[in-house]
C-alpha cells in the first residue's frame, strides 16, 4: 500500500484530484485544514491505470435528450466511485474487513496442525483516528452551516420587519432576555413609529411585571428571608426590623437567625437588634427554631435570617428542609437576589429555591446596577412577585416597597445611560426621558 498527499482549495477540489489520479479504490486516511486549503492523505494498493477518465458515449448522448437534474458527485468528478462520505466510510470498513480476513486465512493455512479460533476483526489505530477526525470535521461543518443559515434567516427577517428587529436589539441592550424580547416585540403595532413602539413595549413590560406593595410590614406573622450568600439578607432583615419597630414599636418585633456557618453572623444581627431595641435570638436546629417561634407567638412580626449558600451547596437542602418542617407555623418565604447578577445566575437561583413555596422576592443592590433588564426578565418569566427594593447600606432608609413604574423607568434610564453605544458621559442629560 502506498501513500500520497493531495492539496486543494476545498474538499471537492482535493477529492477530485484523488479520484483523477488514484481512481475510485483509493482510501482516504486523514484530512487537515490549512491556511491555504485542505490537505488529504490517500492510500492505494496499485498504480492507477490512467489519470483521466472520459464519460461513456451513451451517457454523453443522453445528456441532451433527458431533462436536467442535479448532478451527483461522481458525475461532477467523472468517476463511478462513492458519491457520499457514508459510502466512502463503508467502502473503507469493507476493505479493512477483507484484509483482516485474508490475514487470518493465511495464518490458518501455515499451521494445519493447530486449530485457531478467528479473532474479532478490529480496525487499526490509524483508521479509527482518521474516522474520528472526519466525524469531527463533519460536525464542525454542520455547526458552521447551521450558524450561517440562522444568520441568513435573521437577515431576511430584519429586511422584512426592520422596526421589530431594531426594537429587539434595544431590549437586549437593556438586559431583557432574548425570549422575552421576541415575545413582547411581536405585539408592537406595525403602524407606530420608533418612539411610540418603544413606549408601548415599556408599558407592556410594566403590565407583565408583578409587584406587592409593602407586603411584609403590612401583614403580621413570621417571615424568612432566603437566598445565596452575599445578597444582603442580614442587612435587609435589619432594615425591615427597624421600619417595623418605628411603625409598631420595638416590643412587637423579633429576629431569629439560623445562620450557624458564617463567622460573626449572630453578632452582626445582634448589634442591629440592640440599636433597634428588638429581641434577637439564635436557633441551632429545627427544634430550637420551633421553640423560639412559640416564644415569639405574640409578636406582630418575626423575621428569620437564614444562612447564605450557593446553589450547588448540599447544606442548602438541609436548610430548606428545616424551613419545611416548620411549615405548620405558616412561615412566609421571600427570596433575596442581587439585581446586578447575571441572568443565568438568577434563573438558577429561582430554580433551586422553588423547592419551597415563595411568596415573592426582594431585589437588592440597585445602586450597583448597570442594567435592570436581567432582574425584570427573571421576575416576569418565573411569575415571581417583587416586594421590596434596596439601594444602599443605610438602615433603615435604603429600602422601599417595589413599584412597577419605578422599576421599568429605572431600567430604561440605565439603558439610556450605559446601554447605548453612542452614549457619551459628557452629554447625558434628562435620562429619565426614556419613559
BAGUTI-658518 format. One record per residue (C-alpha): residue in one letter; chain; x, y negated, z. Coordinates in steps of 0.1 Angstrom, whole numbers, plus 5000, padded with zeros to 4 digits. Each point is the difference from the previous one (the first is absolute). Example, Ala and Ser with C-alpha at 12.3 -4.5 7.8 and 13.67 -1.06 7.14 Angstrom:
BEGIN
  resn  chain     x     y     z
     A      A  5123  5045  5078
     S      A  5014  4966  4993
END
This chain:
BEGIN
  resn  chain     x     y     z
     X      A  5000  5000  5000
     X      A  5014  4966  4990
     X      A  4992  4966  5015
     X      A  4995  4967  4981
     X      A  4992  4964  5011
     X      A  4977  4977  4982
     X      A  4993  4963  5005
     X      A  4971  4979  4988
     X      A  4980  4969  5008
     X      A  4970  5020  5013
     X      A  4988  5035  5006
     X      A  4984  5005  4966
     X      A  5032  4989  4982
     X      A  5022  5024  5020
     X      A  4976  5029  4995
     X      A  5000  4994  4963
     X      A  5038  5002  4999
     X      A  5000  5033  5020
     X      A  4975  5016  4977
     X      A  5016  4987  4968
     X      A  5035  5012  5010
     X      A  4993  5031  5022
     X      A  4966  5012  4989
     X      A  4969  5010  5020
     X      A  5019  5026  5020
     X      A  5021  4975  5019
     X      A  4994  4998  5038
     X      A  5000  4966  5018
     X      A  5023  5004  5031
     X      A  4997  4964  5014
     X      A  4991  4965  4992
     X      A  5012  4967  5015
     X      A  4992  4963  4996
     X      A  5028  4975  4990
     X      A  5000  4963  4995
     X      A  5001  5006  4962
     X      A  4975  5028  4998
     X      A  4996  5037  5008
     X      A  5026  5028  5002
     X      A  4989  5036  4995
     X      A  5022  5032  5004
     X      A  4988  5028  4978
     X      A  5012  5036  4997
     X      A  4998  5024  4970
     X      A  5011  5036  4993
     X      A  5011  4997  4964
     X      A  5009  4973  4974
     X      A  4969  4985  4983
     X      A  4995  5011  4964
     X      A  4993  4965  4988
     X      A  5000  4965  5015
     X      A  4968  4989  4982
     X      A  4968  5017  4991
     X      A  4974  4990  4973
     X      A  4963  5002  5003
     X      A  4984  5029  4980
     X      A  4987  4990  4966
     X      A  4966  5013  5009
     X      A  4999  4979  5031
     X      A  5012  4969  4980
     X      A  4972  5005  4974
     X      A  4973  5003  5027
     X      A  5010  4967  5016
     X      A  4984  4980  4972
     X      A  4968  5021  4998
     X      A  4991  5004  5036
     X      A  4988  4971  5022
     X      A  5026  4983  5022
     X      A  5004  5013  5036
     X      A  5024  4993  5028
     X      A  5033  5018  4993
     X      A  5015  5024  5025
     X      A  5036  4998  5013
     X      A  5011  5028  4976
     X      A  4985  4982  4970
     X      A  5017  4968  5009
     X      A  5034  5016  5006
     X      A  4996  5025  4972
     X      A  5004  5033  5019
     X      A  4978  5029  5012
     X      A  5013  4999  5035
     X      A  4979  4994  5032
     X      A  4978  4968  4999
     X      A  5000  4993  5037
     X      A  5022  5002  5030
     X      A  4978  5027  5015
     X      A  5006  5022  4969
     X      A  5038  4993  5002
     X      A  5000  5010  5037
     X      A  4981  5032  4993
     X      A  5025  5008  4972
     X      A  5029  4994  5023
     X      A  4986  5022  5027
     X      A  4993  5027  4975
     X      A  5036  4998  4987
     X      A  5013  5003  5036
     X      A  4978  5030  5006
     X      A  5012  5018  4969
     X      A  5036  4993  5009
     X      A  4996  5014  5035
     X      A  4981  5031  4988
     X      A  5028  5007  4974
     X      A  5026  4998  5028
     X      A  4981  5025  5022
     X      A  4997  5024  4971
     X      A  5038  4998  4993
     X      A  5008  5007  5036
     X      A  4977  5030  5001
     X      A  5015  5014  4967
     X      A  5036  4997  5013
     X      A  4992  5021  5032
     X      A  4977  5029  4990
     X      A  5006  5019  5033
     X      A  4987  4971  5021
     X      A  4964  4990  4999
     X      A  4997  4964  5008
     X      A  4968  4981  5008
     X      A  4995  4970  4978
     X      A  5007  4968  5020
     X      A  4975  4971  4999
     X      A  5007  4977  4971
     X      A  5011  4966  5012
     X      A  5010  4969  4981
     X      A  5035  4988  5005
     X      A  5008  4969  5020
     X      A  5007  4979  4969
     X      A  4966  5008  4985
     X      A  4982  4992  5032
     X      A  5019  4967  5004
     X      A  4991  4991  4964
     X      A  4964  5008  5005
     X      A  4999  4980  5032
     X      A  5016  4969  4983
     X      A  4975  5003  4971
     X      A  4970  5001  5023
     X      A  5013  4970  5020
     X      A  5005  4981  4968
     X      A  4965  5008  4988
     X      A  4986  4990  5033
     X      A  5019  4967  4999
     X      A  4988  4994  4964
     X      A  4964  5007  5010
     X      A  5002  4975  5029
     X      A  5014  4974  4977
     X      A  4973  5006  4974
     X      A  4973  4997  5027
     X      A  5015  4967  5012
     X      A  5001  4987  4964
     X      A  4964  5011  4993
     X      A  4987  4984  5032
     X      A  5019  4968  4991
     X      A  4984  4999  4966
     X      A  4966  5005  5015
     X      A  5006  4972  5025
     X      A  5011  4977  4971
     X      A  4969  5008  4981
     X      A  4978  4994  5031
     X      A  5018  4966  5005
     X      A  4993  4991  4964
     X      A  4963  5008  5003
     X      A  4995  4985  5035
     X      A  5027  4974  5006
     X      A  4981  4982  5029
     X      A  4995  5033  5019
     X      A  5036  5010  4996
     X      A  5011  4966  5012
     X      A  4978  5002  5031
     X      A  5012  5035  5008
     X      A  5036  4987  5000
     X      A  4991  4971  5023
     X      A  4983  5024  5025
     X      A  5030  5023  4999
     X      A  5023  4971  5007
     X      A  4978  4990  5029
     X      A  5006  5035  5015
     X      A  4967  5016  4991
     X      A  5004  5037  4991
     X      A  4998  5010  4963
     X      A  4968  5021  5004
     X      A  4981  4973  5019
     X      A  5012  4973  4975
     X      A  4987  5020  4971
     X      A  4967  5007  5018
     X      A  4992  4964  5008
     X      A  5012  4985  4967
     X      A  4976  5023  4982
     X      A  4972  4979  5015
     X      A  5014  4967  4988
     X      A  4978  4982  4975
     X      A  5013  4999  4964
     X      A  4987  4965  4994
     X      A  5017  4984  5030
     X      A  5032  4981  4997
     X      A  5032  5008  5019
     X      A  4992  4979  5031
     X      A  4963  5011  5002
     X      A  5010  5036  4997
     X      A  5027  4997  5027
     X      A  4976  4984  5024
     X      A  4975  5028  4992
     X      A  5025  5027  5009
     X      A  5010  4983  5033
     X      A  4963  4999  5010
     X      A  4996  5036  4989
     X      A  5029  5010  5022
     X      A  4985  4981  5029
     X      A  4967  5018  4996
     X      A  5018  5034  5000
     X      A  5021  4992  5032
     X      A  4983  5009  5032
     X      A  5007  4981  5032
     X      A  4986  4999  5036
     X      A  4996  4968  5020
     X      A  5016  5002  5034
     X      A  4990  5036  5005
     X      A  5023  5010  5029
     X      A  4994  4970  5022
     X      A  4963  4997  4995
     X      A  4992  5037  5008
     X      A  5009  5015  5035
     X      A  5016  5034  5002
     X      A  5033  5018  4995
     X      A  5022  4991  4970
     X      A  5032  5018  4989
     X      A  5024  4983  4976
     X      A  5020  5025  4979
     X      A  5026  4998  4973
     X      A  5036  5007  4989
     X      A  5029  4986  5020
     X      A  5008  4963  4996
     X      A  4966  4989  4988
     X      A  4995  4978  5031
     X      A  4975  5020  5020
     X      A  5012  4990  5035
     X      A  5000  4963  4991
     X      A  4965  5003  4984
     X      A  4988  5017  5032
     X      A  5013  4971  5021
     X      A  4984  4974  4977
     X      A  4966  5018  5002
     X      A  5003  5004  5038
     X      A  5009  4963  5004
     X      A  4970  4988  4979
     X      A  4977  5024  5018
     X      A  5013  4988  5034
     X      A  4993  4964  4989
     X      A  4965  5009  4989
     X      A  4988  5024  5027
     X      A  5026  4997  5028
     X      A  5032  5019  5008
     X      A  4982  5024  5023
     X      A  4979  5012  4971
     X      A  5030  5011  4979
     X      A  5023  5030  5004
     X      A  5029  5014  4980
     X      A  5012  5036  4998
     X      A  5031  5011  4982
     X      A  5007  5036  4989
     X      A  5034  4990  4984
     X      A  5023  5023  5020
     X      A  5027  5001  4972
     X      A  5012  4965  4995
     X      A  5024  4986  5025
     X      A  4985  4970  5018
     X      A  4966  5004  4985
     X      A  4981  5000  5034
     X      A  5022  4971  5013
     X      A  4991  4979  4970
     X      A  4962  5004  5003
     X      A  5002  4997  5038
     X      A  5017  4966  4996
     X      A  4972  4989  4977
     X      A  4975  5013  5026
     X      A  5015  4979  5028
     X      A  4999  4969  4979
     X      A  4964  5006  4990
     X      A  4989  5013  5034
     X      A  4985  5033  4989
     X      A  5006  5036  5012
     X      A  5026  5020  4981
     X      A  5005  5038  5005
     X      A  5020  5028  4984
     X      A  4986  5034  4990
     X      A  5025  5029  4997
     X      A  4975  5025  4985
     X      A  4964  5006  4991
     X      A  4989  5006  5036
     X      A  5016  4967  5011
     X      A  4982  4982  4972
     X      A  4967  5015  5011
     X      A  5005  4990  5036
     X      A  5009  4964  4991
     X      A  4971  4996  4976
     X      A  4977  5012  5029
     X      A  5017  4975  5023
     X      A  4995  4971  4976
     X      A  4964  5011  4991
     X      A  4986  4967  5014
     X      A  5023  4978  4979
     X      A  4986  4983  4970
     X      A  5029  5007  4977
     X      A  5027  5027  5004
     X      A  5028  4998  4974
     X      A  5022  5031  4993
     X      A  5035  4994  4987
     X      A  5012  5031  4982
     X      A  5036  5010  4990
     X      A  5011  4993  4964
     X      A  5011  5030  4979
     X      A  5009  5004  4964
     X      A  4975  5018  4978
     X      A  5022  5031  4999
     X      A  5007  5002  5037
     X      A  4986  5030  5017
     X      A  4993  4980  5032
     X      A  4974  4980  4981
     X      A  4977  5031  4998
     X      A  5004  5005  5038
     X      A  4990  4965  5007
     X      A  4970  5002  4976
     X      A  4989  5032  5018
     X      A  5002  4982  5034
     X      A  4977  4973  4986
     X      A  4976  5026  4986
     X      A  4998  5018  5034
     X      A  4985  4968  5015
     X      A  4975  4995  4973
     X      A  4972  5004  5026
     X      A  5011  4966  5014
     X      A  4991  4984  4966
     X      A  5034  4985  4993
     X      A  4999  4976  4970
     X      A  5031  5005  4979
     X      A  5016  4973  4978
     X      A  5030  5004  4977
     X      A  5027  4973  5002
     X      A  5019  4995  4968
     X      A  5026  4975  4988
     X      A  4986  4979  4972
     X      A  5035  4997  4984
     X      A  5004  5038  4995
     X      A  5002  5018  4967
     X      A  4968  5012  4985
     X      A  5009  5037  5001
     X      A  5012  4997  5036
     X      A  4966  4985  5011
     X      A  4981  5026  4980
     X      A  5019  5029  5017
     X      A  4994  4984  5034
     X      A  4963  4998  4995
     X      A  5000  5036  4987
     X      A  5018  5013  5032
     X      A  4978  4981  5024
     X      A  4968  5010  4982
     X      A  5002  5032  5022
     X      A  4981  4980  5026
     X      A  4971  4977  4994
     X      A  5011  4964  4995
     X      A  4977  4970  5007
     X      A  5023  4976  4980
     X      A  5035  4986  4997
     X      A  5020  4971  5011
     X      A  5025  4984  4976
     X      A  5031  4985  5017
     X      A  5029  4978  4989
     X      A  4982  4980  4974
     X      A  5026  4973  5006
     X      A  5026  5023  4985
     X      A  4981  5009  4968
     X      A  5009  4990  4965
     X      A  4969  5017  4986
     X      A  4967  5012  5016
     X      A  4987  5020  4970
     X      A  5014  5033  5013
     X      A  4982  4998  5033
     X      A  4968  4989  4983
     X      A  5002  5029  4976
     X      A  5005  5025  5028
     X      A  4970  4986  5020
     X      A  4977  5000  4969
     X      A  5010  5034  4986
     X      A  4997  5017  5035
     X      A  4968  4981  5009
     X      A  5018  4989  5032
     X      A  4986  4970  5018
     X      A  5025  4973  5009
     X      A  4993  4987  5035
     X      A  5028  4977  5011
     X      A  5030  4982  4985
     X      A  5032  4990  5018
     X      A  5025  4975  4986
     X      A  5027  4995  5027
     X      A  5014  5010  5034
     X      A  4982  4975  5022
     X      A  4976  5014  5026
     X      A  4970  4995  4997
     X      A  5000  4974  4973
     X      A  5012  5019  4969
     X      A  4970  5022  4995
     X      A  4966  4994  4983
     X      A  4970  5019  4989
     X      A  5002  5012  4964
     X      A  4983  4979  4974
     X      A  4996  5012  4964
     X      A  5003  4965  4985
     X      A  5031  4993  5020
     X      A  5017  5032  4989
     X      A  4993  4996  4963
     X      A  5009  4963  5001
     X      A  5033  5009  5017
     X      A  5007  5027  4975
     X      A  4994  4976  4971
     X      A  5022  4973  5017
     X      A  5029  5024  5005
     X      A  4997  5011  4963
     X      A  5001  4964  4988
     X      A  5030  4993  5022
     X      A  5021  5032  4996
     X      A  4984  5022  4973
     X      A  5001  4978  4969
     X      A  5032  5002  4980
     X      A  4999  4964  4990
     X      A  4994  4988  5036
     X      A  5026  4974  5011
     X      A  5004  4995  5038
     X      A  5005  4963  4993
     X      A  4967  4996  4981
     X      A  4976  5020  5023
     X      A  4971  4977  5008
     X      A  4965  5008  5011
     X      A  5005  5038  5001
     X      A  4965  5005  5014
     X      A  4985  4989  4966
     X      A  5004  5036  4989
     X      A  4965  5007  5014
END
